[in-house]
């Protein structure tokens, strides 16, 4: 899980580029953030619906379309069997009563077999339903393959986007974008292939049959009804889109607030803010309730309007059929045929309304997903970038200048070197730019001036994966995955053996603690590692860094959040890890860096002092002032602790005195 609280909030300019402004650009600067339309979306989906190199899935697409046309043929046979059976029954009753019955539309061989025709009607319905279900089953694997591939591609792309992007977004919102986008892709792939195409085929067949069997006027009336139906559906759906978007926005907002509040459960408890959090969540849910209610009301209006338009069209066509029966131009079976075909037509027409609504909804749902997918990473490997080759591990910052925003420079020409196998510490007041150095070293951001090299190689010209493989990080706030202790240690090097994992735990001095647990290395650590103490989490972080075995190590205030006793234990473990490695220490507590080979004092983005602990104290400058303030603060804390201990001892002694 990414660190949310590790950096201050900064204003971001996502639409500026490196060439336009001195500050780094947000992702997407080179790509307009346009909402993709239906054709654009399907053009992007097509490689997944017709996956190259997957002959099995391509065969499924061919078979699904073949079954589509066979199923529609069975669908068109069904009303004719109903018509023939009706005419056969009328003819049979007329023959029994001795009256004439018009049955010219019935094949002569079937005139005396109404029950056979009824059976044929049932078989055609079974064939239609069975073929449709087989078609859907065949295409399901194709659709879900597209969902999986696109969701995976988006998930991978989210990891390629820069730290700036993730700091300005919220985890809950991103997961909802991924979840709804995944559902939207599934809907689009299934609706277009399994519903829209079959519906268009059926509408064309119905209009053709009506014109051939009866009169062109029937087709004109039905075509007019279809046009009115679709026109009303389009207008009403466009009206509903804004309502649906507001509902989605309020849903995302409510989900984000819920995730944020639950992730900060302890903070909520510290400040007794349960009512405040509940009120914030309820405000979002109130907006969601209002938008959801409007959505259901608008759906009722849409359904009612569709029903009225269809009923008017159906009544008009049945009136035409009744007129032709009275004029002797058709039979009772023809009236039944018209009715049956229009009843069948109601389903694809209803699907057309549903298709439009759902496609529009799916486009809304995957809008953000595609916008994320087509954002350019702020930090990208150059074409032909070579992997980093670490021989000694010397790190050099050369006149590095950096600003998150142009108005607030952070680093103003910082230059220093961390020799191979040596330890250099960076100290200074808050906001001096200490942690920014580690982010630049990891290439989470690019400097606007100067360069950073490792063994003479500019890190901007090497592949990011090789750069980060060469650097190990022990951060101040270690956030663990909600899995086991063993999983979190093995995260440092996934192919490590069990023995290597245990050795890393031993070197980090956490092996005895793990072995004392009932489940050992299989013990869950909880959300963000909350089941472990701060010192235990830091030891897990040290163990996974040891397991990674990087030649370069960055310690970003790795002990500043711990108590003095735990700090000394963790510092001893860190000293062992640092041996033989090029180590950059970003420190808040100066007592942790007194043994560093060199200490750099950073203030207002510049290195104002450098030297070892003794020489810096003797200089009496910024470092000496920081040291004296920390010593005074430590002395005050020790005095308070001693006073508290004495008070507790006195109370214990008073309780143990015998009563006279």
Number of C-alpha atoms within 10 A of each C-alpha: 11 12 13 14 9 12 11 9 10 11 10 17 16 16 15 18 18 14 9 10 13 18 24 26 26 24 23 21 18 16 12 11 15 9 15 17 13 14 9 10 17 17 11 14 18 12 11 21 23 18 16 10 8 10 11 11 21 17 14 19 21 13 15 22 18 12 19 23 17 14 24 20 17 19 20 19 16 25 25 22 24 23 26 28 27 24 25 28 21 21 22 20 14 14 12 10 9 9 11 13 17 17 21 14 15 21 11 11 7 14 20 16 15 21 13 13 22 18 14 18 22 15 15 21 19 15 19 22 15 13 20 21 14 16 21 19 13 20 26 19 16 24 23 18 17 23 24 15 13 22 20 14 12 20 17 12 16 19 11 14 22 19 20 21 16 16 19 13 12 16 18 17 19 18 15 20 20 23 15 19 25 24 16 24 27 20 19 25 24 19 20 16 19 19 18 18 14 19 22 13 15 21 16 11 15 20 18 14 17 19 15 12 13 18 14 14 13 23 19 15 17 22 17 13 19 20 12 16 22 19 13 17 22 16 11 20 23 15 12 21 16 13 20 22 16 17 22 19 17 22 21 20 21 23 20 21 20 18 15 15 19 13 13 11 13 12 12 16 10 9 8 11 14 14 10 11 17 13 12 16 18 14 15 20 18 14 18 21 16 14 22 19 14 16 19 14 12 18 16 12 12 19 14 11 16 21 14 12 16 22 15 11 21 21 13 16 22 17 13 17 25 18 14 18 16 11 10 11 12 20 25 21 26 25 21 21 23 25 19 17 20 22 14 17 20 18 12 20 21 18 17 21 23 17 20 19 20 18 20 20 20 21 23 21 23 24 21 20 26 22 17 22 20 16 19 19 23 24 20 16 14 12 9 9 13 13 14 21 15 17 10 15 25 22 22 21 21 16 17 23 21 27 22 22 17 12 9 10 15 22 26 18 16 20 16 16 17 21 19 19 18 20 24 26 28 25 27 25 16 12 14 18 23 26 20 20 23 19 13 19 24 21 20 17 23 25 23 17 17 15 21 25 18 25 17 13 17 14 22 21 17 19 18 22 12 15 19 16 17 20 20 23 21 23 21 20 19 21 18 25 17 17 16 19 25 21 20 24 27 24 20 23 18 14 9 14 11 11 9 15 24 21 16 26 27 16 18 26 20 20 20 11 13 20 12 10 11 9 12 16 21 14 16 20 20 15 14 17 22 15 14 16 11 19 20 20 23 28 27 28 27 31 31 27 24 26 24 22 19 20 21 27 24 25 22 23 21 27 27 17 16 16 11 12 10 16 18 15 15 22 16 15 17 20 13 14 19 22 12 13 22 24 30 24 26 27 24 22 19 20 13 21 22 14 15 18 16 19 26 22 23 24 21 16 23 20 20 15 17 19 17 17 21 11 13 20 17 10 12 12 14 18 26 17 12 19 19 14 12 16 15 12 12 13 12 12 12 12 12 12 12 12 12 12 12 12 12 12 12 12 11 11 10 10 10 9 8 6 5 3
